[in-house]
């Protein structure tokens, strides 16, 4: 965070960066990139000491500082976590997020469609329709 209040305008342009896969809207382009990597691409950072999974490098660093630097001697050793996977029961698709599996099933198997009210375009996701209408 920027501690100098006079410089805050430099960090926030007021521009919005919507995710094309969900309803998330970022105020910085790098926030959107981080969101997509962790929430939609399933990018995880693995602790080399216990297997803990983090969605970002700073989270992994914090985990290591707390759990492995033995700052608190009473703290128990963490258990290794396995990456969660959500397989589709209708095809070979495997999601790393439940929400991604839900959206996959809706668009690929349930036939959920979002028709444009201004032309004959039909989208498989609401965000895709929104982007179509804005273009």
Backbone as a printed PyTorch tensor [residue, N CA C, xyz], in Angstrom:
tensor([[[  0.8270,  -1.1880,   0.0000],
         [  0.0000,   0.0000,   0.0000],
         [  0.8660,   1.2450,   0.0000]],

        [[  0.3830,   2.2280,  -0.6330],
         [  1.0960,   3.4880,  -0.6850],
         [  0.7600,   4.2950,   0.5690]],

        [[  1.7810,   4.6490,   1.3360],
         [  1.5580,   5.3860,   2.5810],
         [  1.3470,   6.8770,   2.3230]],

        [[  1.8570,   7.3880,   1.2210],
         [  1.7350,   8.8050,   0.9180],
         [  0.3940,   9.0540,   0.2340]],

        [[ -0.5290,   9.6800,   0.9470],
         [ -1.8800,   9.8760,   0.4120],
         [ -1.8860,  10.6920,  -0.8750]],

        [[ -0.9330,  11.5690,  -1.0420],
         [ -0.8650,  12.3790,  -2.2560],
         [ -0.5510,  11.5670,  -3.4970]],

        [[  0.0550,  10.4080,  -3.3290],
         [  0.4220,   9.5660,  -4.4690],
         [ -0.6350,   8.5270,  -4.8110]],

        [[ -1.6800,   8.4370,  -4.0430],
         [ -2.6830,   7.3880,  -4.2900],
         [ -3.3240,   7.4950,  -5.6680]],

        [[ -3.4870,   8.6890,  -6.1960],
         [ -4.0950,   8.8420,  -7.5140],
         [ -3.2750,   8.1530,  -8.5860]],

        [[ -1.9730,   8.0780,  -8.4040],
         [ -1.1050,   7.4180,  -9.3770],
         [ -1.3800,   5.9230,  -9.4380]],

        [[ -1.8840,   5.3520,  -8.3330],
         [ -2.0900,   3.9120,  -8.2640],
         [ -3.4950,   3.4810,  -8.6720]],

        [[ -4.4260,   4.3990,  -8.7200],
         [ -5.7980,   4.0420,  -9.0750],
         [ -6.3150,   4.9990, -10.1390]],

        [[ -6.4430,   4.4900, -11.3480],
         [ -6.8710,   5.3340, -12.4610],
         [ -8.3850,   5.4700, -12.5350]],

        [[ -9.1030,   4.6990, -11.7200],
         [-10.5570,   4.7050, -11.7930],
         [-11.0760,   3.7540, -12.8630]],

        [[-10.1680,   3.1950, -13.6560],
         [-10.5600,   2.2600, -14.7020],
         [-10.8980,   0.9110, -14.0800]],

        [[-11.8960,   0.2620, -14.6230],
         [-12.2880,  -1.0450, -14.1320],
         [-11.8290,  -2.1170, -15.1110]],

        [[-11.4180,  -3.2430, -14.5530],
         [-10.9360,  -4.3730, -15.3400],
         [-11.7870,  -5.5840, -14.9940]],

        [[-12.8750,  -5.8340, -15.7470],
         [-13.7530,  -6.9690, -15.4220],
         [-13.1620,  -8.3020, -15.8860]],

        [[-13.4000,  -9.3190, -15.0860],
         [-12.9970, -10.6730, -15.4570],
         [-13.9930, -11.1960, -16.4860]],

        [[-13.4970, -11.8350, -17.5400],
         [-14.3810, -12.3610, -18.5810],
         [-14.9330, -13.7490, -18.2310]],

        [[-14.5940, -14.2550, -17.0350],
         [-15.0590, -15.5760, -16.6470],
         [-15.9790, -15.5690, -15.4310]],

        [[-16.0540, -14.4300, -14.7360],
         [-16.9360, -14.3310, -13.5710],
         [-17.2800, -12.8540, -13.3350]],

        [[-17.8950, -12.5390, -12.2220],
         [-18.3380, -11.1780, -11.9430],
         [-17.2850, -10.3020, -11.2680]],

        [[-16.0790, -10.7960, -11.0890],
         [-15.0180, -10.0370, -10.4280],
         [-14.6260,  -8.8270, -11.2730]],

        [[-14.4490,  -7.6770, -10.6160],
         [-13.9820,  -6.4710, -11.2930],
         [-12.7910,  -5.9320, -10.5100]],

        [[-11.6550,  -5.7940, -11.1840],
         [-10.4370,  -5.2900, -10.5570],
         [-10.2620,  -3.8110, -10.8640]],

        [[ -9.5590,  -3.1150,  -9.9770],
         [ -9.2510,  -1.7080, -10.2090],
         [ -7.8590,  -1.5410, -10.8160]],

        [[ -7.0900,  -2.6090, -10.8060],
         [ -5.7550,  -2.6050, -11.4000],
         [ -5.6400,  -3.8230, -12.3150]],

        [[ -4.9630,  -3.6720, -13.4420],
         [ -4.8460,  -4.7950, -14.3770],
         [ -4.0990,  -5.9750, -13.7490]],

        [[ -3.1090,  -5.7000, -12.8990],
         [ -2.3700,  -6.8050, -12.2840],
         [ -3.2240,  -7.5480, -11.2690]],

        [[ -4.2090,  -6.8700, -10.6520],
         [ -5.1440,  -7.5600,  -9.7560],
         [ -5.9510,  -8.5830, -10.5590]],

        [[ -6.3950,  -8.1820, -11.7430],
         [ -7.1660,  -9.0880, -12.6010],
         [ -6.3160, -10.2830, -13.0220]],

        [[ -5.0650, -10.0340, -13.3850],
         [ -4.1630, -11.1190, -13.7880],
         [ -3.9810, -12.1160, -12.6370]],

        [[ -3.7670, -11.5920, -11.4380],
         [ -3.6020, -12.4490, -10.2580],
         [ -4.8780, -13.2380,  -9.9880]],

        [[ -6.0260, -12.5680, -10.0830],
         [ -7.3240, -13.2220,  -9.8800],
         [ -7.5000, -14.3830, -10.8590]],

        [[ -7.2630, -14.1370, -12.1390],
         [ -7.4570, -15.1770, -13.1540],
         [ -6.5330, -16.3720, -12.9200]],

        [[ -5.2760, -16.0850, -12.5880],
         [ -4.3190, -17.1750, -12.3560],
         [ -4.7500, -18.0430, -11.1890]],

        [[ -5.1800, -17.4170, -10.0980],
         [ -5.5090, -18.2070,  -8.9090],
         [ -6.9130, -18.8030,  -8.9590]],

        [[ -7.8920, -18.0780,  -9.4800],
         [ -9.2750, -18.5420,  -9.4290],
         [ -9.7140, -19.3690, -10.6320]],

        [[ -9.1820, -19.0820, -11.8150],
         [ -9.6630, -19.7590, -13.0220],
         [ -8.6400, -20.7100, -13.6490]],

        [[ -7.3580, -20.4280, -13.4470],
         [ -6.3320, -21.2900, -14.0270],
         [ -5.8000, -22.2920, -13.0060]],

        [[ -6.1960, -22.1350, -11.7510],
         [ -5.7870, -23.0770, -10.7100],
         [ -4.3200, -23.0210, -10.3520]],

        [[ -3.6700, -21.8760, -10.6090],
         [ -2.2530, -21.7470, -10.2790],
         [ -2.0860, -21.7920,  -8.7620]],

        [[ -1.1880, -22.6620,  -8.2980],
         [ -0.9190, -22.8090,  -6.8710],
         [  0.5840, -22.7930,  -6.6420]],

        [[  0.9900, -22.2340,  -5.5280],
         [  2.3880, -22.1920,  -5.1190],
         [  2.5480, -23.1780,  -3.9670]],

        [[  3.4330, -24.1460,  -4.1390],
         [  3.5550, -25.2600,  -3.2060],
         [  4.7300, -25.0470,  -2.2530]],

        [[  4.4710, -25.2510,  -0.9680],
         [  5.5200, -25.1820,   0.0500],
         [  6.4080, -26.4150,  -0.0990]],

        [[  7.7070, -26.1960,  -0.2270],
         [  8.6350, -27.3130,  -0.4030],
         [  8.9110, -28.0680,   0.9020]],

        [[  8.3790, -27.5600,   2.0060],
         [  8.6210, -28.2080,   3.2850],
         [  7.4420, -29.0710,   3.7540]],

        [[  6.2270, -28.7170,   3.3220],
         [  5.0710, -29.4890,   3.8140],
         [  3.9930, -29.7480,   2.7660]],

        [[  4.1060, -29.1420,   1.5850],
         [  3.1070, -29.3630,   0.5520],
         [  1.9190, -28.4110,   0.6060]],

        [[  1.9110, -27.4580,   1.5320],
         [  0.8260, -26.4710,   1.6200],
         [  0.6890, -25.7490,   0.2850]],

        [[ -0.5420, -25.5070,  -0.1390],
         [ -0.7960, -24.8060,  -1.3940],
         [ -1.2830, -23.4000,  -1.1170]],

        [[ -0.7250, -22.4360,  -1.8230],
         [ -1.1370, -21.0440,  -1.7090],
         [ -1.5190, -20.5430,  -3.0920]],

        [[ -2.4260, -19.5660,  -3.1430],
         [ -2.8630, -19.0490,  -4.4430],
         [ -1.9670, -17.9290,  -4.9540]],

        [[ -1.0350, -17.4410,  -4.1130],
         [ -0.1290, -16.3840,  -4.5640],
         [  1.2120, -16.4860,  -3.8320]],

        [[  2.2750, -15.9240,  -4.4070],
         [  3.6020, -16.0300,  -3.7930],
         [  3.6780, -15.4060,  -2.3950]],

        [[  2.9870, -14.2870,  -2.1850],
         [  3.0500, -13.6470,  -0.8650],
         [  2.3720, -14.5090,   0.1960]],

        [[  1.3230, -15.2220,  -0.1720],
         [  0.6660, -16.1290,   0.7540],
         [  1.5780, -17.2820,   1.1350]],

        [[  2.3460, -17.7810,   0.1670],
         [  3.2990, -18.8520,   0.4470],
         [  4.4130, -18.3560,   1.3640]],

        [[  4.8870, -17.1400,   1.1140],
         [  5.9370, -16.5560,   1.9500],
         [  5.4510, -16.4110,   3.3960]],

        [[  4.2280, -15.9100,   3.5500],
         [  3.6510, -15.7330,   4.8890],
         [  3.4970, -17.0900,   5.5840]],

        [[  3.0220, -18.0910,   4.8410],
         [  2.8870, -19.4470,   5.3790],
         [  4.2290, -19.9430,   5.9080]],

        [[  5.2850, -19.7950,   5.0980],
         [  6.6070, -20.2790,   5.5000],
         [  7.1170, -19.5510,   6.7350]],

        [[  6.8880, -18.2240,   6.7860],
         [  7.3330, -17.4510,   7.9460],
         [  6.6240, -17.9210,   9.2180]],

        [[  5.3390, -18.1600,   9.1340],
         [  4.5530, -18.5410,  10.3110],
         [  4.7760, -20.0040,  10.6970]],

        [[  4.7410, -20.8860,   9.7310],
         [  4.7430, -22.3180,  10.0290],
         [  6.1330, -22.9610,  10.1060]],

        [[  7.1230, -22.3990,   9.4420],
         [  8.4010, -23.0920,   9.3690],
         [  9.5750, -22.3540,  10.0170]],

        [[  9.4160, -21.1060,  10.3740],
         [ 10.5020, -20.3890,  11.0380],
         [ 10.4850, -20.5950,  12.5380]],

        [[  9.5160, -21.3750,  13.0090],
         [  9.4250, -21.7510,  14.4190],
         [  9.3940, -20.5410,  15.3500]],

        [[  8.7400, -19.4700,  14.8980],
         [  8.5860, -18.2820,  15.7380],
         [  7.7610, -18.6250,  16.9600]],

        [[  6.7250, -19.4270,  16.7800],
         [  5.8740, -19.8630,  17.8820],
         [  6.1380, -21.3430,  18.1200]],

        [[  6.8710, -21.6760,  19.1890],
         [  7.2890, -23.0520,  19.4100],
         [  6.1410, -24.0080,  19.7060]],

        [[  4.9960, -23.4980,  20.2140],
         [  3.8720, -24.3940,  20.5140],
         [  3.0840, -24.7930,  19.2690]],

        [[  3.3430, -24.1340,  18.1640],
         [  2.5600, -24.3850,  16.9570],
         [  2.8290, -25.7870,  16.4180]],

        [[  1.7800, -26.5650,  16.1480],
         [  1.9830, -27.9130,  15.6130],
         [  2.4790, -27.8600,  14.1710]],

        [[  3.1100, -28.9240,  13.7490],
         [  3.5470, -29.0340,  12.3610],
         [  2.3090, -29.0720,  11.4570]],

        [[  2.3140, -28.3370,  10.3720],
         [  1.1550, -28.3570,   9.4770],
         [  1.0680, -29.6690,   8.7120]],

        [[ -0.1460, -30.0450,   8.3740],
         [ -0.3570, -31.2370,   7.5570],
         [ -0.3050, -30.8290,   6.0930]],

        [[  0.2420, -31.6830,   5.2760],
         [  0.3160, -31.3990,   3.8470],
         [ -1.0960, -31.3850,   3.2620]],

        [[ -1.3430, -30.4330,   2.3990],
         [ -2.6410, -30.3420,   1.7410],
         [ -2.5140, -30.8610,   0.3140]],

        [[ -3.5440, -31.5030,  -0.1520],
         [ -3.5860, -31.9480,  -1.5370],
         [ -4.4210, -30.9620,  -2.3330]],

        [[ -4.0510, -30.7410,  -3.5710],
         [ -4.8190, -29.8390,  -4.4190],
         [ -6.1990, -30.4530,  -4.6600]],

        [[ -7.2330, -29.6550,  -4.4340],
         [ -8.5860, -30.1550,  -4.6490],
         [ -8.8720, -30.2300,  -6.1360]],

        [[ -9.5630, -31.2820,  -6.5250],
         [ -9.9590, -31.4490,  -7.9220],
         [-11.4260, -31.8190,  -7.9580]],

        [[-12.1240, -31.2690,  -8.9350],
         [-13.5530, -31.4990,  -9.0830],
         [-13.8040, -32.0770, -10.4770]],

        [[-13.8970, -33.4040, -10.5920],
         [-14.1100, -34.0150, -11.9020],
         [-15.5740, -33.9130, -12.3470]],

        [[-15.7520, -33.7200, -13.6380],
         [-17.0960, -33.7070, -14.2230],
         [-17.5680, -35.1550, -14.3380]],

        [[-18.8180, -35.4020, -13.9560],
         [-19.3530, -36.7690, -14.0260],
         [-19.8860, -37.1220, -15.4120]],

        [[-19.7620, -36.1760, -16.3640],
         [-20.2790, -36.4250, -17.7100],
         [-19.2000, -36.4480, -18.7930]],

        [[-17.9860, -36.0180, -18.4430],
         [-16.8830, -36.0410, -19.4120],
         [-15.5560, -36.0740, -18.6490]],

        [[-14.4400, -35.9010, -19.3490],
         [-13.1180, -35.9950, -18.7380],
         [-12.6240, -34.6910, -18.1140]],

        [[-13.4290, -33.6420, -18.1170],
         [-13.0160, -32.3430, -17.5750],
         [-12.7910, -32.4340, -16.0650]],

        [[-11.7010, -31.8230, -15.5920],
         [-11.4190, -31.7530, -14.1570],
         [-11.1390, -30.3030, -13.8030]],

        [[-11.8970, -29.7660, -12.8650],
         [-11.7310, -28.3830, -12.4290],
         [-10.9710, -28.3310, -11.1160]],

        [[-10.3010, -27.2090, -10.8770],
         [ -9.6360, -27.0130,  -9.5900],
         [-10.5140, -26.1970,  -8.6470]],

        [[-11.5820, -25.6250,  -9.1770],
         [-12.5470, -24.8630,  -8.3740],
         [-13.9450, -25.4010,  -8.6330]],

        [[-14.7510, -25.5160,  -7.5850],
         [-16.1120, -26.0130,  -7.7390],
         [-16.9140, -25.1200,  -8.6770]],

        [[-16.7300, -23.7940,  -8.5570],
         [-17.4600, -22.8580,  -9.4040],
         [-17.1300, -23.0780, -10.8820]],

        [[-15.9000, -23.4090, -11.1710],
         [-15.5140, -23.6820, -12.5660],
         [-16.2130, -24.9320, -13.0800]],

        [[-16.3230, -25.9600, -12.2470],
         [-17.0360, -27.1760, -12.6410],
         [-18.5070, -26.8630, -12.8960]],

        [[-19.1110, -26.0740, -12.0270],
         [-20.5160, -25.6940, -12.1760],
         [-20.7500, -24.9670, -13.5070]],

        [[-19.8790, -24.0070, -13.8260],
         [-20.0100, -23.2600, -15.0890],
         [-19.7750, -24.1640, -16.2940]],

        [[-18.8220, -25.0910, -16.1730],
         [-18.5600, -26.0550, -17.2490],
         [-19.8050, -26.8800, -17.5400]],

        [[-20.4160, -27.4170, -16.4890],
         [-21.6080, -28.2460, -16.6680],
         [-22.7500, -27.4560, -17.2960]],

        [[-22.9280, -26.2150, -16.8470],
         [-24.0090, -25.3880, -17.3870],
         [-23.8230, -25.1460, -18.8820]],

        [[-22.5980, -24.8000, -19.2910],
         [-22.3840, -24.4520, -20.6950],
         [-22.2110, -25.6580, -21.6100]],

        [[-21.5980, -26.7250, -21.1220],
         [-21.3100, -27.8820, -21.9750],
         [-22.3570, -28.9810, -21.9290]],

        [[-23.0200, -29.1590, -20.7940],
         [-23.9280, -30.2980, -20.6490],
         [-25.3870, -29.9090, -20.4150]],

        [[-25.6270, -28.7920, -19.7460],
         [-27.0030, -28.4000, -19.4310],
         [-27.6100, -27.5000, -20.5060]],

        [[-26.7870, -27.0430, -21.4290],
         [-27.2930, -26.2160, -22.5150],
         [-27.6830, -24.8040, -22.1110]],

        [[-27.1470, -24.2920, -21.0070],
         [-27.4650, -22.9250, -20.5890],
         [-26.8540, -21.9630, -21.5970]],

        [[-27.6690, -21.0730, -22.1330],
         [-27.2310, -20.1130, -23.1450],
         [-27.7420, -18.7260, -22.8040]],

        [[-27.0060, -17.7120, -23.2610],
         [-27.3490, -16.3190, -23.0210],
         [-27.4670, -15.6160, -24.3770]],

        [[-28.6960, -15.5010, -24.9110],
         [-28.8690, -14.8760, -26.2210],
         [-28.7870, -13.3520, -26.1400]],

        [[-28.2130, -12.7620, -27.1790],
         [-28.1370, -11.3060, -27.2800],
         [-29.4970, -10.7940, -27.7470]],

        [[-29.9750,  -9.7360, -27.1240],
         [-31.2730,  -9.1690, -27.5110],
         [-31.1610,  -8.1760, -28.6650]],

        [[-29.9240,  -7.9880, -29.1900],
         [-29.7150,  -7.0380, -30.2780],
         [-29.2820,  -7.6970, -31.5890]],

        [[-28.9010,  -8.9770, -31.5140],
         [-28.5130,  -9.7060, -32.7340],
         [-28.7120, -11.1990, -32.4760]],

        [[-28.1990, -12.0480, -33.3670],
         [-28.4200, -13.4840, -33.2130],
         [-27.2910, -14.2030, -32.4570]],

        [[-26.3830, -13.4560, -31.8490],
         [-25.2820, -14.0460, -31.0770],
         [-25.8270, -14.7310, -29.8210]],

        [[-25.2610, -15.9130, -29.5140],
         [-25.6370, -16.6440, -28.3070],
         [-24.3510, -17.0170, -27.5740]],

        [[-24.2530, -16.6320, -26.3040],
         [-23.0640, -16.9060, -25.4990],
         [-23.3280, -18.0580, -24.5340]],

        [[-22.2630, -18.7160, -24.1060],
         [-22.4010, -19.8010, -23.1310],
         [-22.1710, -19.3080, -21.7020]],

        [[-21.7060, -18.0700, -21.5430],
         [-21.4980, -17.4750, -20.2190],
         [-22.0210, -16.0430, -20.2140]],

        [[-22.5540, -15.6330, -19.0840],
         [-23.1230, -14.2900, -18.9740],
         [-22.0620, -13.2170, -19.2110]],

        [[-20.8510, -13.4460, -18.7190],
         [-19.7830, -12.4580, -18.9040],
         [-19.3940, -12.3350, -20.3860]],

        [[-19.4700, -13.4370, -21.1210],
         [-19.1770, -13.3940, -22.5540],
         [-20.2210, -12.5590, -23.2880]],

        [[-21.4820, -12.6910, -22.8850],
         [-22.5380, -11.8920, -23.4820],
         [-22.3290, -10.4110, -23.1710]],

        [[-21.9750, -10.1250, -21.9420],
         [-21.7210,  -8.7380, -21.5260],
         [-20.5970,  -8.1340, -22.3550]],

        [[-19.5200,  -8.8890, -22.5450],
         [-18.3850,  -8.4160, -23.3480],
         [-18.7960,  -8.2190, -24.8100]],

        [[-19.6320,  -9.1370, -25.3200],
         [-20.1300,  -9.0360, -26.6950],
         [-20.9250,  -7.7320, -26.8740]],

        [[-21.7940,  -7.4220, -25.9240],
         [-22.6260,  -6.2310, -26.0260],
         [-21.8100,  -4.9400, -25.9390]],

        [[-20.6990,  -4.9910, -25.2120],
         [-19.8450,  -3.8080, -25.0710],
         [-18.9970,  -3.5460, -26.3010]],

        [[-18.8090,  -4.5670, -27.1370],
         [-17.9350,  -4.3990, -28.3150],
         [-18.7020,  -3.9000, -29.5170]]])
